[in-house]
């Protein structure tokens, strides 16, 4: 049972991370494809991150944060 709760917690954290990235991207007036090009990833990957389906690497998170003008720590 604890494993299931831990899994649900991680899923919630991924969704929250994605929502923060999406909010910052929209505040910058960027489309997913714009962010993707600047970070060097696919727009589909950006969409998956924003939906909380995929967890980006630290390197990708750092590039996203820099592009969005925020600190990585602000995403958590």
PDB file of N, CA, C and O in Angstrom, chain B, residues numbered from 101:
ATOM      1  N   UNK B 101       0.821  -1.191   0.000  1.00  0.00           N
ATOM      2  CA  UNK B 101       0.000   0.000   0.000  1.00  0.00           C
ATOM      3  C   UNK B 101       0.865   1.256   0.000  1.00  0.00           C
ATOM      4  O   UNK B 101       0.537   2.227  -0.680  1.00  0.00           O
ATOM      5  N   UNK B 102       1.962   1.252   0.749  1.00  0.00           N
ATOM      6  CA  UNK B 102       2.841   2.417   0.793  1.00  0.00           C
ATOM      7  C   UNK B 102       3.430   2.687  -0.585  1.00  0.00           C
ATOM      8  O   UNK B 102       3.602   3.844  -0.965  1.00  0.00           O
ATOM      9  N   UNK B 103       3.742   1.630  -1.340  1.00  0.00           N
ATOM     10  CA  UNK B 103       4.292   1.806  -2.679  1.00  0.00           C
ATOM     11  C   UNK B 103       3.296   2.528  -3.566  1.00  0.00           C
ATOM     12  O   UNK B 103       3.673   3.415  -4.332  1.00  0.00           O
ATOM     13  N   UNK B 104       2.050   2.163  -3.470  1.00  0.00           N
ATOM     14  CA  UNK B 104       1.022   2.797  -4.288  1.00  0.00           C
ATOM     15  C   UNK B 104       0.922   4.285  -3.941  1.00  0.00           C
ATOM     16  O   UNK B 104       0.814   5.120  -4.840  1.00  0.00           O
ATOM     17  N   UNK B 105       0.956   4.623  -2.657  1.00  0.00           N
ATOM     18  CA  UNK B 105       0.892   6.023  -2.243  1.00  0.00           C
ATOM     19  C   UNK B 105       2.120   6.788  -2.727  1.00  0.00           C
ATOM     20  O   UNK B 105       2.010   7.929  -3.175  1.00  0.00           O
ATOM     21  N   UNK B 106       3.294   6.153  -2.636  1.00  0.00           N
ATOM     22  CA  UNK B 106       4.519   6.778  -3.107  1.00  0.00           C
ATOM     23  C   UNK B 106       4.435   7.031  -4.612  1.00  0.00           C
ATOM     24  O   UNK B 106       4.854   8.085  -5.089  1.00  0.00           O
ATOM     25  N   UNK B 107       3.898   6.075  -5.354  1.00  0.00           N
ATOM     26  CA  UNK B 107       3.746   6.214  -6.799  1.00  0.00           C
ATOM     27  C   UNK B 107       2.781   7.352  -7.116  1.00  0.00           C
ATOM     28  O   UNK B 107       3.023   8.139  -8.031  1.00  0.00           O
ATOM     29  N   UNK B 108       1.702   7.436  -6.370  1.00  0.00           N
ATOM     30  CA  UNK B 108       0.733   8.515  -6.577  1.00  0.00           C
ATOM     31  C   UNK B 108       1.362   9.860  -6.245  1.00  0.00           C
ATOM     32  O   UNK B 108       1.089  10.851  -6.923  1.00  0.00           O
ATOM     33  N   UNK B 109       2.197   9.911  -5.214  1.00  0.00           N
ATOM     34  CA  UNK B 109       2.856  11.140  -4.822  1.00  0.00           C
ATOM     35  C   UNK B 109       3.803  11.606  -5.932  1.00  0.00           C
ATOM     36  O   UNK B 109       3.836  12.789  -6.269  1.00  0.00           O
ATOM     37  N   UNK B 110       4.569  10.675  -6.494  1.00  0.00           N
ATOM     38  CA  UNK B 110       5.484  11.025  -7.580  1.00  0.00           C
ATOM     39  C   UNK B 110       4.718  11.536  -8.791  1.00  0.00           C
ATOM     40  O   UNK B 110       5.142  12.487  -9.447  1.00  0.00           O
ATOM     41  N   UNK B 111       3.596  10.904  -9.080  1.00  0.00           N
ATOM     42  CA  UNK B 111       2.774  11.322 -10.212  1.00  0.00           C
ATOM     43  C   UNK B 111       2.246  12.743  -9.989  1.00  0.00           C
ATOM     44  O   UNK B 111       2.199  13.543 -10.924  1.00  0.00           O
ATOM     45  N   UNK B 112       1.852  13.050  -8.764  1.00  0.00           N
ATOM     46  CA  UNK B 112       1.382  14.386  -8.428  1.00  0.00           C
ATOM     47  C   UNK B 112       2.492  15.411  -8.555  1.00  0.00           C
ATOM     48  O   UNK B 112       2.260  16.533  -9.005  1.00  0.00           O
ATOM     49  N   UNK B 113       3.713  15.023  -8.154  1.00  0.00           N
ATOM     50  CA  UNK B 113       4.865  15.925  -8.266  1.00  0.00           C
ATOM     51  C   UNK B 113       5.197  16.210  -9.720  1.00  0.00           C
ATOM     52  O   UNK B 113       5.544  17.336 -10.076  1.00  0.00           O
ATOM     53  N   UNK B 114       5.090  15.181 -10.567  1.00  0.00           N
ATOM     54  CA  UNK B 114       5.348  15.370 -11.996  1.00  0.00           C
ATOM     55  C   UNK B 114       4.336  16.321 -12.607  1.00  0.00           C
ATOM     56  O   UNK B 114       4.687  17.190 -13.404  1.00  0.00           O
ATOM     57  N   UNK B 115       3.079  16.150 -12.229  1.00  0.00           N
ATOM     58  CA  UNK B 115       2.025  17.019 -12.745  1.00  0.00           C
ATOM     59  C   UNK B 115       2.250  18.459 -12.294  1.00  0.00           C
ATOM     60  O   UNK B 115       2.086  19.388 -13.086  1.00  0.00           O
ATOM     61  N   UNK B 116       2.623  18.652 -11.035  1.00  0.00           N
ATOM     62  CA  UNK B 116       2.889  19.994 -10.515  1.00  0.00           C
ATOM     63  C   UNK B 116       4.076  20.629 -11.236  1.00  0.00           C
ATOM     64  O   UNK B 116       4.038  21.814 -11.567  1.00  0.00           O
ATOM     65  N   UNK B 117       5.125  19.852 -11.481  1.00  0.00           N
ATOM     66  CA  UNK B 117       6.286  20.338 -12.211  1.00  0.00           C
ATOM     67  C   UNK B 117       5.866  20.789 -13.608  1.00  0.00           C
ATOM     68  O   UNK B 117       6.233  21.875 -14.056  1.00  0.00           O
ATOM     69  N   UNK B 118       5.104  19.957 -14.280  1.00  0.00           N
ATOM     70  CA  UNK B 118       4.643  20.281 -15.625  1.00  0.00           C
ATOM     71  C   UNK B 118       3.794  21.540 -15.662  1.00  0.00           C
ATOM     72  O   UNK B 118       3.913  22.349 -16.582  1.00  0.00           O
ATOM     73  N   UNK B 119       2.943  21.705 -14.668  1.00  0.00           N
ATOM     74  CA  UNK B 119       2.092  22.892 -14.609  1.00  0.00           C
ATOM     75  C   UNK B 119       2.926  24.150 -14.407  1.00  0.00           C
ATOM     76  O   UNK B 119       2.623  25.193 -14.987  1.00  0.00           O
ATOM     77  N   UNK B 120       3.966  24.064 -13.596  1.00  0.00           N
ATOM     78  CA  UNK B 120       4.833  25.225 -13.365  1.00  0.00           C
ATOM     79  C   UNK B 120       5.594  25.594 -14.634  1.00  0.00           C
ATOM     80  O   UNK B 120       5.742  26.772 -14.958  1.00  0.00           O
ATOM     81  N   UNK B 121       6.069  24.588 -15.342  1.00  0.00           N
ATOM     82  CA  UNK B 121       6.782  24.838 -16.601  1.00  0.00           C
ATOM     83  C   UNK B 121       5.830  25.467 -17.613  1.00  0.00           C
ATOM     84  O   UNK B 121       6.179  26.436 -18.287  1.00  0.00           O
ATOM     85  N   UNK B 122       4.639  24.915 -17.711  1.00  0.00           N
ATOM     86  CA  UNK B 122       3.654  25.446 -18.655  1.00  0.00           C
ATOM     87  C   UNK B 122       3.295  26.897 -18.328  1.00  0.00           C
ATOM     88  O   UNK B 122       3.206  27.734 -19.226  1.00  0.00           O
ATOM     89  N   UNK B 123       3.091  27.189 -17.060  1.00  0.00           N
ATOM     90  CA  UNK B 123       2.748  28.547 -16.640  1.00  0.00           C
ATOM     91  C   UNK B 123       3.870  29.523 -16.999  1.00  0.00           C
ATOM     92  O   UNK B 123       3.612  30.601 -17.535  1.00  0.00           O
ATOM     93  N   UNK B 124       5.108  29.143 -16.703  1.00  0.00           N
ATOM     94  CA  UNK B 124       6.258  30.003 -17.010  1.00  0.00           C
ATOM     95  C   UNK B 124       6.405  30.192 -18.517  1.00  0.00           C
ATOM     96  O   UNK B 124       6.732  31.284 -18.982  1.00  0.00           O
ATOM     97  N   UNK B 125       6.165  29.137 -19.266  1.00  0.00           N
ATOM     98  CA  UNK B 125       6.272  29.221 -20.732  1.00  0.00           C
ATOM     99  C   UNK B 125       5.233  30.189 -21.291  1.00  0.00           C
ATOM    100  O   UNK B 125       5.540  31.022 -22.144  1.00  0.00           O
ATOM    101  N   UNK B 126       4.016  30.069 -20.805  1.00  0.00           N
ATOM    102  CA  UNK B 126       2.946  30.949 -21.286  1.00  0.00           C
ATOM    103  C   UNK B 126       3.185  32.397 -20.880  1.00  0.00           C
ATOM    104  O   UNK B 126       2.877  33.316 -21.639  1.00  0.00           O
ATOM    105  N   UNK B 127       3.734  32.604 -19.682  1.00  0.00           N
ATOM    106  CA  UNK B 127       4.046  33.963 -19.240  1.00  0.00           C
ATOM    107  C   UNK B 127       5.104  34.607 -20.122  1.00  0.00           C
ATOM    108  O   UNK B 127       5.127  35.826 -20.291  1.00  0.00           O
ATOM    109  N   UNK B 128       5.979  33.782 -20.683  1.00  0.00           N
ATOM    110  CA  UNK B 128       7.009  34.276 -21.601  1.00  0.00           C
ATOM    111  C   UNK B 128       6.466  34.439 -23.020  1.00  0.00           C
ATOM    112  O   UNK B 128       7.151  34.968 -23.896  1.00  0.00           O
ATOM    113  N   UNK B 129       5.234  33.983 -23.241  1.00  0.00           N
ATOM    114  CA  UNK B 129       4.627  34.075 -24.564  1.00  0.00           C
ATOM    115  C   UNK B 129       5.196  33.092 -25.562  1.00  0.00           C
ATOM    116  O   UNK B 129       5.211  33.352 -26.765  1.00  0.00           O
ATOM    117  N   UNK B 130       5.668  31.951 -25.054  1.00  0.00           N
ATOM    118  CA  UNK B 130       6.263  30.931 -25.913  1.00  0.00           C
ATOM    119  C   UNK B 130       5.291  29.787 -26.172  1.00  0.00           C
ATOM    120  O   UNK B 130       4.511  29.410 -25.298  1.00  0.00           O
ATOM    121  N   UNK B 131       5.346  29.248 -27.364  1.00  0.00           N
ATOM    122  CA  UNK B 131       4.638  28.018 -27.677  1.00  0.00           C
ATOM    123  C   UNK B 131       5.522  26.843 -27.259  1.00  0.00           C
ATOM    124  O   UNK B 131       6.720  27.004 -27.028  1.00  0.00           O
ATOM    125  N   UNK B 132       4.917  25.668 -27.167  1.00  0.00           N
ATOM    126  CA  UNK B 132       5.713  24.483 -26.832  1.00  0.00           C
ATOM    127  C   UNK B 132       6.853  24.299 -27.827  1.00  0.00           C
ATOM    128  O   UNK B 132       7.971  23.955 -27.444  1.00  0.00           O
ATOM    129  N   UNK B 133       6.570  24.526 -29.084  1.00  0.00           N
ATOM    130  CA  UNK B 133       7.596  24.350 -30.116  1.00  0.00           C
ATOM    131  C   UNK B 133       8.726  25.362 -29.939  1.00  0.00           C
ATOM    132  O   UNK B 133       9.886  25.037 -30.196  1.00  0.00           O
ATOM    133  N   UNK B 134       8.409  26.577 -29.506  1.00  0.00           N
ATOM    134  CA  UNK B 134       9.438  27.589 -29.259  1.00  0.00           C
ATOM    135  C   UNK B 134      10.383  27.143 -28.144  1.00  0.00           C
ATOM    136  O   UNK B 134      11.605  27.222 -28.272  1.00  0.00           O
ATOM    137  N   UNK B 135       9.786  26.675 -27.051  1.00  0.00           N
ATOM    138  CA  UNK B 135      10.591  26.196 -25.923  1.00  0.00           C
ATOM    139  C   UNK B 135      11.431  24.997 -26.343  1.00  0.00           C
ATOM    140  O   UNK B 135      12.609  24.897 -25.999  1.00  0.00           O
ATOM    141  N   UNK B 136      10.815  24.100 -27.085  1.00  0.00           N
ATOM    142  CA  UNK B 136      11.514  22.893 -27.532  1.00  0.00           C
ATOM    143  C   UNK B 136      12.745  23.240 -28.368  1.00  0.00           C
ATOM    144  O   UNK B 136      13.821  22.683 -28.151  1.00  0.00           O
ATOM    145  N   UNK B 137      12.591  24.148 -29.312  1.00  0.00           N
ATOM    146  CA  UNK B 137      13.707  24.533 -30.176  1.00  0.00           C
ATOM    147  C   UNK B 137      14.830  25.160 -29.351  1.00  0.00           C
ATOM    148  O   UNK B 137      16.005  24.859 -29.561  1.00  0.00           O
ATOM    149  N   UNK B 138      14.467  26.021 -28.427  1.00  0.00           N
ATOM    150  CA  UNK B 138      15.481  26.706 -27.612  1.00  0.00           C
ATOM    151  C   UNK B 138      16.220  25.756 -26.669  1.00  0.00           C
ATOM    152  O   UNK B 138      17.390  25.968 -26.349  1.00  0.00           O
ATOM    153  N   UNK B 139      15.517  24.704 -26.229  1.00  0.00           N
ATOM    154  CA  UNK B 139      16.119  23.749 -25.297  1.00  0.00           C
ATOM    155  C   UNK B 139      16.809  22.603 -26.040  1.00  0.00           C
ATOM    156  O   UNK B 139      17.703  21.957 -25.494  1.00  0.00           O
ATOM    157  N   UNK B 140      16.393  22.352 -27.288  1.00  0.00           N
ATOM    158  CA  UNK B 140      16.988  21.269 -28.061  1.00  0.00           C
ATOM    159  C   UNK B 140      16.303  19.935 -27.872  1.00  0.00           C
ATOM    160  O   UNK B 140      16.939  18.883 -27.931  1.00  0.00           O
ATOM    161  N   UNK B 141      14.990  19.984 -27.640  1.00  0.00           N
ATOM    162  CA  UNK B 141      14.196  18.765 -27.490  1.00  0.00           C
ATOM    163  C   UNK B 141      12.978  18.869 -28.408  1.00  0.00           C
ATOM    164  O   UNK B 141      12.760  19.913 -29.023  1.00  0.00           O
ATOM    165  N   UNK B 142      12.194  17.814 -28.507  1.00  0.00           N
ATOM    166  CA  UNK B 142      11.011  17.855 -29.364  1.00  0.00           C
ATOM    167  C   UNK B 142       9.845  18.532 -28.647  1.00  0.00           C
ATOM    168  O   UNK B 142       9.775  18.544 -27.418  1.00  0.00           O
ATOM    169  N   UNK B 143       8.945  19.087 -29.427  1.00  0.00           N
ATOM    170  CA  UNK B 143       7.760  19.715 -28.841  1.00  0.00           C
ATOM    171  C   UNK B 143       6.874  18.673 -28.163  1.00  0.00           C
ATOM    172  O   UNK B 143       6.181  18.979 -27.193  1.00  0.00           O
ATOM    173  N   UNK B 144       6.897  17.450 -28.670  1.00  0.00           N
ATOM    174  CA  UNK B 144       6.146  16.363 -28.040  1.00  0.00           C
ATOM    175  C   UNK B 144       6.666  16.053 -26.641  1.00  0.00           C
ATOM    176  O   UNK B 144       5.896  15.750 -25.729  1.00  0.00           O
ATOM    177  N   UNK B 145       7.977  16.134 -26.489  1.00  0.00           N
ATOM    178  CA  UNK B 145       8.596  15.910 -25.186  1.00  0.00           C
ATOM    179  C   UNK B 145       8.193  17.021 -24.216  1.00  0.00           C
ATOM    180  O   UNK B 145       7.894  16.752 -23.053  1.00  0.00           O
ATOM    181  N   UNK B 146       8.185  18.278 -24.696  1.00  0.00           N
ATOM    182  CA  UNK B 146       7.735  19.399 -23.864  1.00  0.00           C
ATOM    183  C   UNK B 146       6.292  19.151 -23.419  1.00  0.00           C
ATOM    184  O   UNK B 146       5.958  19.335 -22.249  1.00  0.00           O
ATOM    185  N   UNK B 147       5.446  18.734 -24.354  1.00  0.00           N
ATOM    186  CA  UNK B 147       4.051  18.452 -24.020  1.00  0.00           C
ATOM    187  C   UNK B 147       3.918  17.358 -22.977  1.00  0.00           C
ATOM    188  O   UNK B 147       3.103  17.461 -22.060  1.00  0.00           O
ATOM    189  N   UNK B 148       4.719  16.310 -23.113  1.00  0.00           N
ATOM    190  CA  UNK B 148       4.688  15.206 -22.151  1.00  0.00           C
ATOM    191  C   UNK B 148       5.136  15.651 -20.766  1.00  0.00           C
ATOM    192  O   UNK B 148       4.593  15.204 -19.755  1.00  0.00           O
ATOM    193  N   UNK B 149       6.127  16.531 -20.726  1.00  0.00           N
ATOM    194  CA  UNK B 149       6.595  17.063 -19.444  1.00  0.00           C
ATOM    195  C   UNK B 149       5.494  17.903 -18.810  1.00  0.00           C
ATOM    196  O   UNK B 149       5.200  17.762 -17.623  1.00  0.00           O
ATOM    197  N   UNK B 150       4.887  18.781 -19.611  1.00  0.00           N
ATOM    198  CA  UNK B 150       3.842  19.662 -19.091  1.00  0.00           C
ATOM    199  C   UNK B 150       2.613  18.885 -18.619  1.00  0.00           C
ATOM    200  O   UNK B 150       1.914  19.331 -17.709  1.00  0.00           O
ATOM    201  N   UNK B 151       2.347  17.749 -19.216  1.00  0.00           N
ATOM    202  CA  UNK B 151       1.214  16.919 -18.817  1.00  0.00           C
ATOM    203  C   UNK B 151       1.541  16.020 -17.630  1.00  0.00           C
ATOM    204  O   UNK B 151       0.663  15.338 -17.103  1.00  0.00           O
ATOM    205  N   UNK B 152       2.795  16.021 -17.215  1.00  0.00           N
ATOM    206  CA  UNK B 152       3.204  15.192 -16.092  1.00  0.00           C
ATOM    207  C   UNK B 152       3.396  13.737 -16.458  1.00  0.00           C
ATOM    208  O   UNK B 152       3.315  12.860 -15.598  1.00  0.00           O
ATOM    209  N   UNK B 153       3.649  13.475 -17.732  1.00  0.00           N
ATOM    210  CA  UNK B 153       3.826  12.105 -18.192  1.00  0.00           C
ATOM    211  C   UNK B 153       5.290  11.677 -18.226  1.00  0.00           C
ATOM    212  O   UNK B 153       5.595  10.487 -18.153  1.00  0.00           O
ATOM    213  N   UNK B 154       6.191  12.648 -18.337  1.00  0.00           N
ATOM    214  CA  UNK B 154       7.621  12.346 -18.408  1.00  0.00           C
ATOM    215  C   UNK B 154       8.380  13.273 -17.485  1.00  0.00           C
ATOM    216  O   UNK B 154       8.022  14.439 -17.317  1.00  0.00           O
ATOM    217  N   UNK B 155       9.423  12.746 -16.895  1.00  0.00           N
ATOM    218  CA  UNK B 155      10.271  13.538 -16.014  1.00  0.00           C
ATOM    219  C   UNK B 155      11.536  13.908 -16.769  1.00  0.00           C
ATOM    220  O   UNK B 155      12.272  13.020 -17.200  1.00  0.00           O
ATOM    221  N   UNK B 156      11.806  15.191 -16.938  1.00  0.00           N
ATOM    222  CA  UNK B 156      13.000  15.596 -17.679  1.00  0.00           C
ATOM    223  C   UNK B 156      14.270  15.393 -16.862  1.00  0.00           C
ATOM    224  O   UNK B 156      14.240  15.372 -15.631  1.00  0.00           O
ATOM    225  N   UNK B 157      15.373  15.245 -17.563  1.00  0.00           N
ATOM    226  CA  UNK B 157      16.670  15.143 -16.885  1.00  0.00           C
ATOM    227  C   UNK B 157      17.003  16.494 -16.257  1.00  0.00           C
ATOM    228  O   UNK B 157      16.383  17.508 -16.576  1.00  0.00           O
ATOM    229  N   UNK B 158      17.976  16.495 -15.375  1.00  0.00           N
ATOM    230  CA  UNK B 158      18.408  17.732 -14.745  1.00  0.00           C
ATOM    231  C   UNK B 158      18.938  18.702 -15.801  1.00  0.00           C
ATOM    232  O   UNK B 158      18.707  19.909 -15.717  1.00  0.00           O
ATOM    233  N   UNK B 159      19.638  18.174 -16.779  1.00  0.00           N
ATOM    234  CA  UNK B 159      20.191  19.010 -17.852  1.00  0.00           C
ATOM    235  C   UNK B 159      19.067  19.715 -18.616  1.00  0.00           C
ATOM    236  O   UNK B 159      19.163  20.909 -18.902  1.00  0.00           O
ATOM    237  N   UNK B 160      18.016  18.986 -18.941  1.00  0.00           N
ATOM    238  CA  UNK B 160      16.867  19.569 -19.655  1.00  0.00           C
ATOM    239  C   UNK B 160      16.160  20.578 -18.758  1.00  0.00           C
ATOM    240  O   UNK B 160      15.781  21.656 -19.216  1.00  0.00           O
ATOM    241  N   UNK B 161      15.980  20.238 -17.483  1.00  0.00           N
ATOM    242  CA  UNK B 161      15.354  21.178 -16.548  1.00  0.00           C
ATOM    243  C   UNK B 161      16.154  22.476 -16.452  1.00  0.00           C
ATOM    244  O   UNK B 161      15.574  23.561 -16.421  1.00  0.00           O
ATOM    245  N   UNK B 162      17.475  22.368 -16.405  1.00  0.00           N
ATOM    246  CA  UNK B 162      18.324  23.551 -16.327  1.00  0.00           C
ATOM    247  C   UNK B 162      18.178  24.418 -17.574  1.00  0.00           C
ATOM    248  O   UNK B 162      18.100  25.643 -17.479  1.00  0.00           O
ATOM    249  N   UNK B 163      18.141  23.779 -18.743  1.00  0.00           N
ATOM    250  CA  UNK B 163      17.974  24.524 -19.995  1.00  0.00           C
ATOM    251  C   UNK B 163      16.598  25.184 -20.056  1.00  0.00           C
ATOM    252  O   UNK B 163      16.471  26.326 -20.498  1.00  0.00           O
ATOM    253  N   UNK B 164      15.572  24.462 -19.611  1.00  0.00           N
ATOM    254  CA  UNK B 164      14.222  25.022 -19.613  1.00  0.00           C
ATOM    255  C   UNK B 164      14.151  26.231 -18.680  1.00  0.00           C
ATOM    256  O   UNK B 164      13.624  27.281 -19.047  1.00  0.00           O
ATOM    257  N   UNK B 165      14.681  26.070 -17.488  1.00  0.00           N
ATOM    258  CA  UNK B 165      14.644  27.157 -16.506  1.00  0.00           C
ATOM    259  C   UNK B 165      15.382  28.382 -17.031  1.00  0.00           C
ATOM    260  O   UNK B 165      14.894  29.504 -16.896  1.00  0.00           O
ATOM    261  N   UNK B 166      16.538  28.180 -17.621  1.00  0.00           N
ATOM    262  CA  UNK B 166      17.315  29.299 -18.163  1.00  0.00           C
ATOM    263  C   UNK B 166      16.532  29.992 -19.279  1.00  0.00           C
ATOM    264  O   UNK B 166      16.472  31.221 -19.326  1.00  0.00           O
ATOM    265  N   UNK B 167      15.944  29.221 -20.160  1.00  0.00           N
ATOM    266  CA  UNK B 167      15.157  29.772 -21.261  1.00  0.00           C
ATOM    267  C   UNK B 167      13.953  30.554 -20.742  1.00  0.00           C
ATOM    268  O   UNK B 167      13.583  31.586 -21.303  1.00  0.00           O
ATOM    269  N   UNK B 168      13.350  30.057 -19.670  1.00  0.00           N
ATOM    270  CA  UNK B 168      12.159  30.689 -19.112  1.00  0.00           C
ATOM    271  C   UNK B 168      12.484  31.809 -18.127  1.00  0.00           C
ATOM    272  O   UNK B 168      11.589  32.506 -17.648  1.00  0.00           O
ATOM    273  N   UNK B 169      13.765  31.974 -17.830  1.00  0.00           N
ATOM    274  CA  UNK B 169      14.180  33.039 -16.930  1.00  0.00           C
ATOM    275  C   UNK B 169      13.829  32.798 -15.477  1.00  0.00           C
ATOM    276  O   UNK B 169      13.541  33.733 -14.730  1.00  0.00           O
ATOM    277  N   UNK B 170      13.856  31.531 -15.082  1.00  0.00           N
ATOM    278  CA  UNK B 170      13.556  31.159 -13.697  1.00  0.00           C
ATOM    279  C   UNK B 170      14.662  30.254 -13.161  1.00  0.00           C
ATOM    280  O   UNK B 170      15.497  29.766 -13.922  1.00  0.00           O
ATOM    281  N   UNK B 171      14.664  30.037 -11.861  1.00  0.00           N
ATOM    282  CA  UNK B 171      15.604  29.104 -11.231  1.00  0.00           C
ATOM    283  C   UNK B 171      14.991  27.710 -11.206  1.00  0.00           C
ATOM    284  O   UNK B 171      13.779  27.555 -11.060  1.00  0.00           O
ATOM    285  N   UNK B 172      15.841  26.701 -11.352  1.00  0.00           N
ATOM    286  CA  UNK B 172      15.360  25.318 -11.275  1.00  0.00           C
ATOM    287  C   UNK B 172      14.629  25.075  -9.967  1.00  0.00           C
ATOM    288  O   UNK B 172      13.603  24.395  -9.946  1.00  0.00           O
ATOM    289  N   UNK B 173      15.148  25.623  -8.876  1.00  0.00           N
ATOM    290  CA  UNK B 173      14.508  25.400  -7.559  1.00  0.00           C
ATOM    291  C   UNK B 173      13.076  25.936  -7.512  1.00  0.00           C
ATOM    292  O   UNK B 173      12.265  25.460  -6.719  1.00  0.00           O
ATOM    293  N   UNK B 174      12.760  26.921  -8.355  1.00  0.00           N
ATOM    294  CA  UNK B 174      11.405  27.460  -8.390  1.00  0.00           C
ATOM    295  C   UNK B 174      10.404  26.486  -9.006  1.00  0.00           C
ATOM    296  O   UNK B 174       9.194  26.682  -8.896  1.00  0.00           O
ATOM    297  N   UNK B 175      10.904  25.450  -9.648  1.00  0.00           N
ATOM    298  CA  UNK B 175      10.030  24.459 -10.269  1.00  0.00           C
ATOM    299  C   UNK B 175       9.586  23.387  -9.271  1.00  0.00           C
ATOM    300  O   UNK B 175       8.723  22.565  -9.578  1.00  0.00           O
ATOM    301  N   UNK B 176      10.182  23.403  -8.076  1.00  0.00           N
ATOM    302  CA  UNK B 176       9.856  22.379  -7.080  1.00  0.00           C
ATOM    303  C   UNK B 176       9.228  22.973  -5.841  1.00  0.00           C
ATOM    304  O   UNK B 176       8.895  22.244  -4.907  1.00  0.00           O
TER     305      UNK B 176
END
